[in-house]
């Protein structure tokens, strides 16, 4: 049965596992204490984690805001939308069957539980199809990614692995995205005077896909792997004369971009290139646009 054909109800949305939903938005826990998952608040900028999710009860509380509730309460604040708009967004952006299955058994893939078994060339058919659906050629992906096999709850899984500067991996497959410790940013230093910044590696691969005509090592790159690592990336970014930001067009990405623009004239917002899409990859997946030519002219 295709659950996406059935309109999502508020009661069904409330059953979606909050930690899984936060992970799908790019937010990973800083600390896990039994059933309590602590995050740097997705609703505001902060250094110390004060946003808690009780996974057993599937509720959240932001100690800095003094607010909390269920997934619906969080979603309307995070996306600045109505309940109806949030339900439509969940219907559009996510597989309800996937998210509720995680909610029912609570086997959430967190960095504290994952054991990397090895990394290999990208060969699994399902991963190659996933890349094809994302409009990313295999020859681009294999320059920066590996097929990662990992263990979780005594079961083996695999996904597309993108390594960070501390040796951990961001992992994606057609059904889930997660990461293993240690968590960190990913930097690619080619000695350029400009740095190009993305939230996640799928957007980075999308950029590389659309800029094959540019010099291979003409820019330096930063993949934050989470907006919460923006401060950690600042020393590397601000060592450049120009910093181009290609962050997501959601509330968190826009707020982070605006904050960066207020800090230094070095920062430049490039997300207007895909202002009618949620992120860079969503833009290149849209068959009605021609990103390669347009981006080439901009650069």
C-alpha positions in Angstrom: 0.0 0.0 0.0 1.2 3.5 -0.9 0.6 5.5 2.3 1.4 8.7 0.6 -1.9 8.5 -1.3 -3.7 8.8 2.0 -3.8 12.3 3.5 -1.9 12.4 6.7 -4.0 13.2 9.8 -2.8 15.1 12.9 -3.0 11.9 15.0 -0.8 10.1 12.5 1.7 12.9 12.4 2.0 12.9 16.2 3.1 9.3 16.0 6.1 10.1 13.8 9.3 9.7 15.9 10.7 13.1 16.8 14.3 12.0 16.8 13.9 10.5 13.3 12.1 13.7 12.1 14.9 15.9 13.5 17.5 13.7 11.8 15.6 14.1 8.5 15.9 17.9 9.0 19.7 17.6 9.6 19.7 17.9 13.4 21.6 15.2 15.4 21.7 14.8 19.2 24.7 16.2 21.0 24.1 13.9 24.0 21.9 10.9 24.7 21.0 10.1 28.3 18.8 7.0 28.4 15.5 8.1 26.7 16.5 11.8 26.7 18.0 13.2 23.5 19.7 16.6 23.9 20.1 18.9 20.9 21.3 22.4 20.2 17.9 24.0 19.6 16.7 23.8 16.0 14.4 26.8 16.8 17.2 29.3 17.7 21.0 29.7 17.8 22.8 28.4 20.8 26.1 26.9 21.9 25.0 24.5 24.7 22.2 22.0 24.0 19.0 22.8 25.9 16.5 21.2 23.5 15.4 17.8 24.9 13.4 15.1 23.3 12.0 12.3 25.5 12.0 9.5 23.0 9.8 7.2 25.1 7.0 9.8 25.3 7.9 11.3 21.9 7.7 14.9 23.2 10.1 17.8 23.2 10.9 20.8 25.4 13.1 23.8 24.6 14.4 25.1 27.9 15.6 28.4 26.4 12.1 29.2 24.9 10.1 27.6 27.7 8.0 25.8 25.1 7.4 22.1 24.2 4.9 19.6 22.9 4.5 17.0 20.2 5.7 16.9 16.6 2.9 19.1 15.4 3.8 21.8 17.9 7.4 21.6 16.8 6.7 21.6 13.1 4.5 24.7 13.1 7.2 26.6 15.0 10.1 25.3 12.9 8.5 25.8 9.5 6.5 28.9 10.6 3.3 27.4 9.1 -0.2 26.3 9.9 -1.1 22.7 11.0 -2.6 22.1 7.5 0.5 23.4 5.8 2.7 21.2 8.0 0.6 18.0 7.2 0.9 18.8 3.5 4.7 19.2 3.9 5.0 15.9 5.7 2.9 14.3 3.0 5.1 15.8 0.3 8.6 15.5 1.7 8.6 12.2 3.6 7.4 8.7 3.4 4.8 8.2 6.1 5.2 4.5 6.0 9.0 4.9 6.7 8.6 7.4 9.5 5.9 5.6 11.4 7.7 2.3 11.2 10.6 3.9 13.0 8.2 5.4 15.5 6.6 2.1 16.3 9.8 0.1 17.1 11.9 3.1 18.3 15.0 1.6 16.7 16.4 5.0 15.8 19.8 5.0 14.2 21.9 7.3 16.4 25.6 7.9 16.3 26.1 6.2 19.6 24.8 2.9 18.4 26.4 2.6 14.9 29.5 0.5 14.4 31.3 0.9 11.0 32.3 -2.4 9.6 34.1 -1.2 6.5 34.0 1.1 3.5 34.1 0.0 -0.2 33.5 1.4 -3.7 29.9 2.3 -4.5 28.4 -0.8 -6.1 25.1 -1.7 -4.5 22.3 -1.3 -7.1 19.9 0.4 -4.7 22.5 3.1 -3.9 23.3 3.7 -7.5 19.5 4.0 -8.3 19.2 6.5 -5.3 22.0 8.6 -6.8 20.4 8.5 -10.2 17.1 9.6 -8.7 19.0 12.5 -7.1 20.4 13.4 -10.5 24.0 12.8 -9.3 26.3 10.8 -11.7 28.2 7.9 -10.1 31.5 9.3 -11.4 30.9 12.4 -9.2 29.8 10.5 -6.1 32.6 8.0 -6.2 35.2 10.9 -6.1 33.9 11.8 -2.6 31.9 8.9 -1.2 32.2 5.3 -0.2 29.8 2.5 0.3 29.7 2.1 4.1 28.7 -1.1 5.8 27.6 -0.7 9.4 26.1 -2.5 12.3 23.1 -1.3 14.3 21.3 -3.4 17.0 23.1 -6.5 15.8 21.9 -6.1 12.2 24.0 -5.1 9.2 23.1 -2.2 6.9 24.8 -0.2 4.1 24.6 3.3 2.7 26.5 6.1 0.9 29.1 7.4 3.3 30.6 10.8 3.3 33.6 11.2 5.6 34.1 14.2 7.9 37.3 15.8 9.1 37.3 13.7 12.3 36.9 10.3 10.5 33.1 9.9 11.1 30.6 9.4 8.3 27.4 11.0 7.2 25.4 8.1 5.8 22.5 8.1 3.3 20.4 5.4 1.7 17.0 5.5 0.0 15.2 5.0 3.3 17.2 6.8 5.9 19.9 9.3 6.7 22.1 9.2 9.8 25.7 9.7 10.9 28.3 8.0 13.1 30.6 9.5 15.6 32.8 11.5 15.7 30.5 14.2 14.2 32.3 17.0 12.4 32.4 19.3 9.4 34.0 18.2 6.1 36.5 20.6 4.5 38.2 20.4 1.1 41.1 22.7 0.9 42.4 23.5 -2.6 44.2 26.7 -1.7 41.5 28.9 -3.1 40.6 32.4 -1.9 36.9 31.5 -1.9 35.0 28.9 0.1 31.7 27.4 -0.9 29.4 26.1 1.9 26.7 23.5 2.0 24.6 22.0 4.8 24.8 18.4 3.5 26.9 16.4 1.1 24.0 15.6 -1.3 23.9 19.4 -2.1 27.7 19.4 -2.4 27.5 16.6 -4.9 24.7 18.4 -6.7 26.9 21.5 -7.1 29.8 19.4 -8.4 27.4 17.8 -10.9 26.3 21.2 -12.3 29.8 22.8 -12.4 31.8 20.2 -14.4 32.9 23.1 -16.7 34.7 24.8 -13.8 38.4 24.0 -12.7 38.3 20.9 -10.6 40.2 22.5 -7.8 39.1 26.1 -8.3 37.3 26.5 -4.9 37.5 25.3 -1.4 34.5 23.6 0.1 32.8 23.2 3.5 30.1 20.7 4.2 28.6 21.5 7.6 26.9 18.1 8.0 24.6 20.1 10.3 23.8 23.8 10.7 24.7 23.4 14.3 28.4 23.1 13.2 28.4 26.5 11.6 30.5 28.0 14.5 33.0 25.2 14.2 33.4 25.9 10.5 34.0 29.7 10.9 37.8 29.6 11.3 38.2 27.7 8.1 35.5 29.7 6.2 36.7 33.1 7.4 40.2 32.4 6.3 38.9 33.1 2.8 38.2 36.4 1.0 34.8 35.3 -0.2 32.4 32.8 1.4 29.5 31.6 -0.8 26.6 30.1 1.2 24.3 27.5 -0.5 22.3 26.6 2.6 18.8 25.2 2.7 15.7 27.4 2.1 14.0 26.3 5.3 13.7 28.4 8.5 17.0 27.1 10.0 19.0 27.6 6.8 17.7 31.0 6.1 18.2 32.2 9.7 21.8 30.9 9.6 22.5 32.7 6.3 21.1 35.9 7.6 23.2 35.7 10.8 26.3 35.1 8.7 25.6 38.1 6.5 25.3 40.2 9.5 28.7 39.1 10.8 31.0 39.8 7.9 30.8 41.2 4.3 32.8 38.1 3.3 29.6 36.1 3.3 27.4 35.9 0.3 23.9 34.3 0.0 23.7 32.1 -3.1 20.5 30.3 -2.1 18.4 32.8 -4.1 19.5 30.7 -7.1 17.0 28.1 -5.9 14.7 30.3 -3.9 11.6 28.3 -5.0 13.1 25.0 -3.9 14.0 23.6 -0.5 17.7 23.1 -1.3 20.2 22.8 -4.1 19.5 19.2 -4.8 15.7 19.8 -5.0 16.6 22.4 -7.6 18.6 20.2 -9.9 15.9 17.4 -9.6 13.4 19.8 -11.0 13.2 18.9 -14.7 11.9 22.4 -15.6 15.1 24.1 -14.8 18.5 24.1 -16.4 20.9 24.5 -13.5 24.1 23.7 -15.2 24.0 26.6 -17.6 22.6 29.1 -15.2 25.0 28.2 -12.5 27.9 28.4 -14.9 27.0 32.0 -15.8 26.7 33.0 -12.2 30.1 31.6 -11.3 
